[in-house]
């Protein structure tokens, strides 16, 4: 989904394609915006002292709708001018972005708060499961975004 001026959501995707943080920032940039804040959640090479080789995200069929609902809620906040958020599914390598988000507001405090809330709500509500693959050949499923 892109450019829904009624909600302030300018980009919202659940995709198996690589995520582009710069594109999300460009999507929220507006003349009225004085603060663009972004976040990229990337795959790291460790978890709880174990070496991670890669991960896989699997989404429940309603995940795209949930992502849109969260984006719309954040976009409806009084100070928020635009929101862009995407989550990746499928197999990801170390360093790949799993979640990217960008928010623009007139002022920095509101932009930081809105972006943090956006990321927290996606992580809390998005029905996505993560399978971590470790260097010893074992794996682990975790219900998190």
Secondary structure as UniProt FT lines:
FT   STRAND          2..4
FT   TURN            5..8
FT   STRAND          9..15
FT   HELIX           21..28
FT   TURN            31..32
FT   STRAND          35..42
FT   STRAND          46..47
FT   TURN            48..49
FT   STRAND          50..59
FT   TURN            61..62
FT   HELIX           63..75
FT   TURN            78..79
FT   STRAND          80..88
FT   STRAND          90..93
FT   TURN            94..95
FT   STRAND          97..105
FT   HELIX           108..125
FT   STRAND          128..134
FT   TURN            135..136
FT   STRAND          139..142
//
